[in-house]
Amino acid sequence: MVQQLTIFDAVPTIAFKLGDLVEVIVNVEEKDVEDYYYLKLYEGSEGRIVKFLPLRQCEVLFAKSNQIGIFRHGELERCERG
C-alpha cells in the first residue's frame, strides 16, 4: 500500500544530526539584504549543530568565536571531516 506524505512528513535529502560539523554557505540569489549580510559574517565558518528549531532552523556553535548563530537548513553544508 502506498501512503501519501504531506509536506510536513517529507524528509530533507540532506538531514543533519546534533553534533554535526557544518559550514555556513551564502546563496546570493535567494537572500534578502538583511539575510545576506548576516550570513556574510559567518560565511566559511565551521561550527557544530547544538539545537534544532522550528521551520528547519538550527543553532550552530562556532568554537573559534564562542558564538551561536541561527541558520536555515539551506544555509548549511556538512563538512567532510565532521
C-alpha positions in Angstrom: 0.0 0.0 0.0 1.3 3.5 -0.9 0.9 6.3 1.6 0.8 9.9 0.5 3.1 12.2 2.6 2.2 15.8 3.5 4.8 18.5 3.2 5.3 18.1 7.0 6.3 14.4 6.6 8.8 14.9 3.9 12.4 14.2 5.0 15.1 16.6 3.6 17.6 14.9 1.3 20.5 16.1 3.4 19.5 15.7 7.1 21.6 17.0 9.8 22.1 15.5 13.3 23.0 17.1 16.6 26.8 17.5 16.8 27.3 17.5 13.0 30.2 19.8 11.9 28.7 22.2 9.3 29.9 25.2 7.3 27.8 28.3 6.5 27.2 29.0 2.8 25.7 32.1 1.1 23.3 31.6 -1.8 23.0 35.2 -3.0 20.1 34.7 -5.4 17.7 33.6 -2.6 18.6 36.1 0.1 17.2 39.4 1.3 19.8 42.1 2.1 19.5 41.5 5.8 20.0 37.8 5.4 22.9 38.3 3.1 24.9 40.5 5.5 24.1 38.2 8.5 25.4 35.2 6.5 28.5 37.0 5.3 29.6 37.4 8.9 29.7 33.6 9.2 30.5 32.5 5.6 33.0 29.7 5.5 33.0 29.4 9.3 32.7 25.9 10.7 30.6 25.0 13.7 28.6 22.3 15.4 24.8 21.9 15.4 23.7 22.2 19.1 19.9 22.6 18.7 17.1 22.2 16.2 14.5 24.9 16.0 11.1 25.1 14.2 10.9 25.8 10.5 14.0 23.7 9.7 16.4 26.0 11.5 19.4 25.1 13.6 21.5 26.7 16.3 25.2 26.4 15.4 28.1 26.9 17.9 31.3 28.3 16.5 34.2 27.2 18.7 36.7 29.8 17.4 34.5 32.8 18.4 32.4 31.0 21.1 29.2 32.4 19.4 25.9 30.8 18.5 24.2 31.6 15.2 20.8 30.6 13.9 20.6 29.3 10.3 18.1 27.7 8.0 18.8 24.2 6.7 19.7 25.5 3.2 22.3 27.9 4.6 24.4 25.0 6.0 26.6 22.4 4.4 28.0 19.3 6.1 31.8 19.5 6.4 33.6 16.4 5.0 35.8 16.0 8.1 32.9 16.2 10.5 
